[in-house]
Amino acid sequence: MDMDRLVIVMRRLALQAGARIMQIYQSDDFDVRTKADASPVTEADEAADALISEGLAEAFPQVDLVTEEQAASHAVESRAFLIVDPLDGTKEFVQRRGDFTVNIAYVEDGVPLHGVVYAPARGRLFYTLADGRSVEETGPFLPDVIGEQKPITVSVPDNRGLMIVASKSHRDAATDAYIAQYAARDMTSAGSSLKFCLVATGEADLYPRLGRTMEWDTAAGDAVLRGAGGQMVRFDDHTPFTYGKPGFENPFFIAYAPGVLLVK
């Protein structure tokens, strides 16, 4: 895999998909349907998926592709694959709250080596460079012109007062009970994979998720987090978090800046 080319292609496709999503988001109305798993899907999910899938297949025809919106791809078994959530945070999109993202990642031997997370309504773009380091790019977000890149790194946490981020749409009593075991100086809520990026930039120290997620929800944000010096572990035993699991379903997890004293 040519990592330099991979980064360029993933970045370009994320920006193009984000532009298409925003066209629909800013329209007067758009269709919302319910999938078999009771989650919502919109024409923006499908348009972004078609754009990204076509672009990745053209650029990397030899690499397997897994994407949320194509059920047939969920049977892929491969040591190396691209994985896509074309619109993470569909509930945020439908409610016009802005916290939705485009997510594209490359996984090899269970590890998300590269990823891009683009939040078009928030004007934030995060991705890993070819060497694995993570950056946040500032606008104007032109597909074929790379803007200023700011290296990002996780915080040096103070366990006497942590900044904790949790899900905006999936907060529950179990999550609150877990968070209550930490000394928190402040808390914030965010939607989609933006939560990983807040930890990656040092805007938060800890992000626990005690709820169902799929690998396409987390791979890109996890890659950005790792490239910024962060870590992600299973919630149950704090072992490393891996990808390419059967069915691509995730266990509960904790994303955090090293130095956070995790509790069980």
C-alpha positions in Angstrom: 0.0 0.0 0.0 1.3 3.4 -1.0 0.6 5.3 2.2 1.2 8.8 0.7 -1.3 8.1 -2.0 -3.7 6.6 0.5 -3.7 9.7 2.6 -4.3 12.0 -0.4 -7.2 9.9 -1.8 -8.9 9.4 1.6 -8.7 13.1 2.3 -10.0 14.1 -1.1 -13.0 11.6 -1.0 -13.9 12.7 2.6 -14.0 16.4 1.5 -16.1 15.6 -1.6 -18.5 13.4 0.4 -18.8 16.1 3.0 -19.7 18.7 0.3 -22.4 16.4 -1.0 -23.7 15.8 2.5 -23.9 19.5 3.2 -25.9 20.1 0.0 -28.5 17.8 1.3 -28.2 19.0 4.9 -28.9 22.6 3.8 -31.9 21.7 1.7 -35.4 22.3 2.8 -36.2 18.6 3.3 -34.6 15.2 2.8 -35.9 11.6 3.1 -35.2 9.6 6.2 -35.8 5.9 6.3 -35.3 3.2 9.0 -33.0 0.3 8.4 -33.5 -3.3 9.6 -31.5 -2.5 12.8 -33.8 0.4 13.5 -31.2 3.0 12.8 -32.0 5.9 10.4 -30.5 6.3 6.9 -30.9 9.3 4.6 -30.1 10.1 1.0 -27.0 11.8 2.3 -25.7 8.5 3.7 -26.3 6.8 0.4 -24.9 9.6 -1.8 -21.7 9.9 0.3 -21.3 6.1 0.3 -21.6 5.9 -3.4 -19.0 8.6 -3.9 -16.5 7.2 -1.5 -16.9 3.6 -2.5 -16.4 4.4 -6.2 -13.4 6.5 -5.5 -11.7 3.9 -3.3 -12.4 1.1 -5.7 -10.9 3.1 -8.5 -7.8 4.1 -6.6 -7.2 0.8 -4.7 -9.0 -2.0 -6.6 -6.9 -4.7 -4.9 -7.9 -3.7 -1.4 -11.1 -5.0 0.2 -13.7 -2.5 1.2 -16.1 -2.6 4.1 -18.8 0.1 4.3 -21.8 0.5 6.6 -24.3 1.1 3.8 -23.4 -2.1 1.8 -24.5 -5.2 3.7 -22.6 -7.5 1.3 -19.3 -6.0 2.3 -19.9 -7.0 5.9 -18.8 -10.6 5.0 -15.3 -9.5 4.1 -12.5 -11.4 5.8 -9.1 -9.9 5.2 -6.0 -8.9 7.0 -6.0 -5.5 5.2 -9.1 -3.5 4.3 -10.6 -0.1 3.9 -13.5 0.7 6.1 -16.0 3.5 5.7 -18.9 5.2 7.5 -20.0 7.7 5.0 -22.1 9.6 7.5 -21.5 8.9 11.1 -24.0 10.5 13.4 -27.1 10.3 11.2 -29.3 11.2 14.1 -27.3 14.4 14.5 -27.7 15.0 10.8 -31.5 14.4 10.9 -31.9 16.7 13.9 -29.6 19.3 12.2 -27.3 19.5 15.2 -24.1 19.4 13.2 -22.1 16.7 15.0 -21.8 14.3 12.1 -18.7 13.1 10.3 -17.3 11.3 7.2 -15.0 8.5 8.2 -12.6 6.5 6.1 -9.9 4.2 7.5 -7.3 1.7 6.5 -6.9 -1.4 8.7 -4.0 -3.9 8.6 -3.5 -6.8 10.9 -6.2 -5.6 13.3 -4.8 -2.1 13.6 -6.3 1.1 12.1 -3.1 2.6 10.6 -4.6 5.5 8.8 -7.9 7.5 9.0 -9.6 10.7 8.1 -12.5 12.2 10.1 -14.2 15.2 8.5 -17.0 17.2 10.2 -18.3 19.4 7.4 -20.8 21.3 9.5 -18.2 22.0 12.2 -15.5 22.9 9.7 -13.0 20.4 11.2 -10.8 18.0 9.4 -8.5 15.4 11.1 -6.3 12.7 9.5 -3.2 10.7 9.8 -0.2 11.5 7.6 1.8 8.8 5.7 4.1 8.3 8.7 1.1 7.8 11.1 1.2 11.2 12.8 -2.1 12.9 13.1 -2.9 16.5 12.1 -5.8 18.9 12.0 -6.1 20.8 8.7 -7.5 24.3 8.6 -9.7 25.5 5.8 -10.7 26.2 3.1 -10.7 22.4 2.6 -10.1 22.2 -1.2 -10.1 18.6 -2.4 -6.9 18.9 -4.5 -5.0 21.6 -2.4 -3.8 20.7 1.0 -4.1 23.5 3.5 -2.2 24.3 6.7 -1.7 21.2 8.8 -1.4 21.5 12.6 0.1 18.5 14.4 -2.2 17.3 17.2 -1.4 15.5 20.4 -3.3 14.2 23.4 -3.3 16.0 26.7 -1.1 15.4 29.8 -4.1 14.5 32.0 -4.5 15.5 35.6 -6.4 12.7 37.3 -7.5 15.2 40.0 -9.7 16.8 37.3 -10.3 15.1 34.0 -12.1 16.5 31.0 -14.5 13.8 29.9 -16.5 13.5 26.6 -19.5 11.2 26.2 -22.0 10.5 23.5 -24.7 13.0 22.8 -27.3 10.6 21.4 -26.4 7.4 23.3 -25.8 8.5 26.9 -27.2 6.1 29.5 -27.1 5.3 33.2 -24.3 2.8 32.9 -22.1 5.4 31.2 -22.9 8.0 33.9 -22.1 5.5 36.7 -18.8 4.7 35.1 -17.9 8.4 34.6 -18.8 9.1 38.2 -15.8 7.0 39.4 -13.5 9.7 38.0 -12.7 13.1 39.3 -14.0 15.3 36.5 -13.2 19.0 36.2 -15.7 19.2 33.3 -17.7 17.2 30.9 -18.9 17.7 27.3 -21.1 15.8 24.9 -20.4 15.3 21.2 -21.8 13.2 18.4 -20.2 10.8 16.0 -16.5 10.2 15.8 -15.7 13.8 16.9 -15.3 12.4 20.4 -12.2 10.6 19.4 -10.8 13.7 17.8 -11.5 15.8 21.0 -9.3 13.4 22.9 -6.7 13.4 20.1 -6.4 17.2 20.2 -6.3 17.4 24.0 -9.7 19.0 24.3 -10.8 15.9 26.4 -8.9 13.3 28.3 -11.3 10.4 28.4 -14.1 8.9 26.2 -15.8 5.8 27.5 -18.4 4.0 25.3 -20.7 1.5 27.0 -23.0 0.8 24.0 -23.1 -1.0 20.7 -20.9 0.3 18.0 -19.5 -1.1 14.8 -15.9 -1.0 13.4 -16.9 1.6 10.8 -18.0 3.9 13.6 -14.7 3.9 15.3 -11.8 2.9 13.0 -11.1 6.4 11.5 -11.4 8.2 14.8 -9.3 5.5 16.5 -6.5 5.9 13.9 -6.5 9.7 14.4 -6.4 9.1 18.2 -3.5 6.7 18.0 -1.6 9.0 15.6 -1.9 11.7 18.3 -0.5 9.5 21.0 -3.8 8.3 22.4 -4.9 4.8 23.2 -8.1 2.7 22.9 -8.8 -0.4 24.9 -11.6 -2.8 25.5 -13.8 -1.8 28.4 -14.0 -5.2 30.1 -10.3 -6.1 30.5 -8.4 -3.1 29.2 -6.7 -5.1 26.5 -5.8 -3.6 23.1 -8.7 -2.8 20.8 -8.6 -4.7 17.4 -10.3 -4.6 14.1 -11.5 -7.3 11.6 -13.7 -9.0 14.1 -16.5 -11.3 12.9 -19.4 -9.2 11.8 -17.3 -6.0 12.5 -19.2 -5.5 15.9 -17.3 -3.8 18.7 -17.2 -4.5 22.4 -17.5 -1.6 24.8 -14.4 0.5 24.9 -12.4 3.4 26.5 -10.5 5.9 24.4 -8.1 8.1 26.5 -4.9 10.0 26.8 -2.0 8.0 28.4 -1.7 9.0 32.0 -5.4 8.6 32.8 -5.7 6.1 35.6 -8.4 3.8 34.3 -10.9 2.2 36.6 -12.7 -1.1 36.2 
